[in-house]
Amino acid sequence: MPITSTDALNSLCERLSKAEYVTVDTEFLRDNTYYSKLCLIQVADDEGAHAIDPLAEDIDLTAFFDLMKNTGVLKVFHACRQDIEIFYNLMDGALPEPIFDTQIAAMVCGFGDSVGYETLVNKIARAQLDKTARYTDWSKRPLSEAQYNYALGDVTHLRKIYMKLKSELEKTGRTEWVAEETKYLQDPTLYVTEPDDAWKRLKVRTNKPRFLGLLTKVAAWREKEAIRRDLPRNRIAKDETILEVCAHPPKDETGLERVRGLPSGFSRSRAGKSLLAAIEEGMAIPDDDLPKIERTKPRPATPPMADLLKVLLKIKSQETNVAPRMIANSQELEALAAQPSADSKIMQGWRKTIFGDDAQKLIQGTLALTANNGDIEVVELMDDE
């Protein structure tokens, strides 16, 4: 049964604070809110697995959050970005640390791109996930024993997956590779959208400065309203409505009432009045302060060098048994082919060691790709001298 009292949670976290690692997962809903609604926490160590009910009356999660911040206990997740975002918001901007993401580790260990938890359960834990409770509404109480068992499966199998991947990383000397990748997940900017930057989320088809100036203010208005009311952005106003307002900005309540996508009477509401204020603010931005988007020329067909780099990437991926997308994506390869740069992610850290150095040699003409009995081989070219 789940932990529903503060005393029981405190006792559990006191024990877990002495563990080398804990596996963690969450169940949450986000259909009707801006912030994810945490509905269940699952945590396990070598001694057992537990479900914590954050919706239980009067339960205080402080001890659990302290555990997440305890740097002496490794927190093991799978594809943890959403879980960390939830904890970031509930822990007043603090982040769980240190962390280990089994999806990242599996990609380094040759399990393919963005490998799913079920695949790892099948291949490493040699088990099958029970899918009967997959579409549970985790906010409803009481939850059945079957639902709790389903949820706990997300942390019990994770123990064996973690130990196997940890062993493989140590054997291949790649532990630091995973540490290098997971450090990006510790960047707080990943988990918050500043209202002033909300306009960058929208896809626009124009680079007219006045339109963009209005968009900065109107998108910020929607973000603030969504946060204030804890509603999804599209419940405040859909993207197409935001773009329509910026393309044909209403000057008063009458004009706002005519905007498609806004409910009848909206113009007289608090939100309507604040939207009109945002529009007025956008119209008042001085011309010199308006944002600008430099439209790039259409990208030409992929240059031959980028095609060669893609072949080299495939070869190096197979040699090292690392998922290709973990090393580089097509855009990064094309950018490197067009303008080699030491600032490229490809030319840093472990990527440089297993791919970047040879990519640079290929670009410089000191390395070649050649056919040999139906295979492609990498050949170092001899110096003419």
KAHUCOR-V627486 format. One record per pair of residues at least 6 apart in sequence whose ideal C-beta (glycine too) atoms are under 7 Angstrom apart, sorted by sequence separation. I is the first residue (numbers start at 0). J is the second residue. D is the distance in whole Angstrom. If there is no record, write none. Layout:
# KAHUCOR-V627486
I	J	D
I	J	D
This chain:
# KAHUCOR-V627486
2	8	5
15	21	5
29	35	5
43	49	7
52	58	7
66	72	7
76	82	6
106	112	7
120	126	5
121	127	7
168	174	5
225	231	7
249	255	4
255	261	7
265	271	5
316	322	7
344	350	6
360	366	4
29	36	7
41	48	7
42	49	6
53	60	6
67	74	6
87	94	6
225	232	5
316	323	4
368	375	6
369	376	5
27	35	4
28	36	5
106	114	6
110	118	7
120	128	6
335	343	5
2	11	6
27	36	6
41	50	6
42	51	7
86	95	6
105	114	5
110	119	7
168	177	6
249	258	6
334	343	7
345	354	6
346	355	4
357	366	6
368	377	6
369	378	5
27	37	5
28	38	6
225	235	5
255	265	7
256	266	5
313	323	6
316	326	6
335	345	6
345	355	5
27	38	6
39	50	6
40	51	4
83	94	6
102	113	7
117	128	5
135	146	5
203	214	7
221	232	6
224	235	5
255	266	4
312	323	6
366	377	6
367	378	5
25	37	6
26	38	5
51	63	6
83	95	6
102	114	6
331	343	7
366	378	7
26	39	4
39	52	7
40	53	6
132	145	6
201	214	7
331	344	6
345	358	6
366	379	6
367	380	6
25	39	7
105	119	6
131	145	6
132	146	5
221	235	5
244	258	6
252	266	4
312	326	6
331	345	6
366	380	6
25	40	6
221	236	5
243	258	6
252	267	6
312	327	6
365	380	5
37	53	5
38	54	6
198	214	4
243	259	6
255	271	6
24	41	5
132	149	4
198	215	5
201	218	6
243	260	7
101	119	7
131	149	7
240	258	7
327	345	5
23	42	5
67	86	6
79	98	6
252	271	7
255	274	7
22	42	7
129	149	5
195	215	7
198	218	4
221	241	6
240	260	3
255	275	6
312	332	7
339	359	6
357	377	7
21	42	5
22	43	5
74	95	5
79	100	5
197	218	4
239	260	7
240	261	6
21	43	7
76	98	6
78	100	7
197	219	6
21	44	5
40	63	7
67	90	7
74	97	7
77	100	7
129	152	6
218	241	6
237	260	6
309	332	6
335	358	6
339	362	6
73	97	6
74	98	5
75	99	5
76	100	6
77	101	5
78	102	4
128	152	6
195	219	6
197	221	7
217	241	6
236	260	7
308	332	5
326	350	6
64	89	7
68	93	6
77	102	6
194	219	4
197	222	4
236	261	7
18	44	4
64	90	5
70	96	6
73	99	6
75	101	7
336	362	7
15	42	7
70	97	6
217	244	6
305	332	5
308	335	7
327	354	7
67	95	4
194	222	4
217	245	6
305	333	5
308	336	6
326	354	5
15	44	6
194	223	5
249	278	7
126	156	6
192	222	6
248	278	5
214	245	5
305	336	4
124	156	4
213	245	4
301	333	6
304	336	4
321	353	7
244	278	7
248	282	7
302	336	6
319	353	5
124	159	5
210	245	5
213	248	6
302	337	7
120	156	5
123	159	6
124	160	6
210	246	7
123	160	5
201	238	6
11	49	6
315	353	6
77	116	5
203	242	7
315	354	5
123	163	5
201	241	7
119	160	5
201	242	7
312	354	6
315	357	7
8	51	6
224	270	6
311	357	6
2	49	6
311	358	6
2	50	7
37	85	5
1	50	4
2	51	5
3	52	5
35	84	7
1	51	6
2	52	7
8	58	7
12	62	4
16	66	6
35	85	5
308	358	6
311	361	6
1	52	4
12	63	6
15	66	6
21	72	6
23	74	5
3	55	4
20	72	7
23	75	7
24	76	7
37	89	7
5	58	6
9	62	5
12	65	7
16	69	6
20	73	4
21	74	6
22	75	5
23	76	6
220	273	6
308	361	7
4	58	7
5	59	4
8	62	5
12	66	5
18	72	6
19	73	7
21	75	7
34	88	6
220	274	6
307	361	6
3	58	6
8	63	6
20	75	6
16	72	6
101	157	7
108	164	6
15	72	7
25	82	5
220	277	4
311	368	7
24	82	7
27	85	6
219	277	7
304	362	6
310	368	6
23	82	7
101	160	5
105	164	6
108	167	5
25	85	6
101	161	6
104	164	4
108	168	7
217	277	5
107	168	7
216	277	4
217	278	7
307	368	6
314	375	6
99	161	7
101	164	6
314	377	6
104	168	6
216	280	5
217	281	7
213	278	7
216	281	4
310	375	6
107	173	5
215	281	7
311	377	7
213	281	4
107	176	5
212	281	5
213	282	7
107	177	6
212	284	4
104	177	5
103	177	6
215	290	6
103	180	5
212	289	4
103	181	6
211	289	6
212	290	6
211	290	5
77	157	6
209	289	6
100	181	5
208	289	4
211	292	7
75	157	6
99	181	7
208	290	7
98	181	6
208	291	6
54	138	7
100	184	7
54	140	7
75	161	5
98	184	6
206	292	4
206	294	5
96	185	6
94	185	6
94	187	7
92	187	6
50	147	5
39	137	5
38	137	4
38	138	5
50	150	6
87	187	7
50	151	6
83	184	6
36	138	6
48	151	5
87	190	4
80	184	6
79	184	7
48	154	5
84	190	4
48	155	5
83	190	7
28	137	6
41	150	5
27	137	7
28	138	5
41	151	6
26	137	4
39	150	6
43	154	4
41	153	6
42	154	6
43	155	6
41	154	4
43	158	6
26	150	6
24	153	4
24	154	5
23	154	7
22	154	4
22	157	4
22	158	5
22	161	7
20	161	7
1	147	6
179	348	5
179	349	6
176	349	4
33	225	5
33	226	6
34	229	6
33	229	5
32	229	5
33	230	6
32	230	7
33	231	6
32	231	7
31	231	7
112	322	5
109	320	3
111	322	5
109	321	7
112	324	4
107	321	6
106	321	7
106	322	4
107	325	6
106	325	4
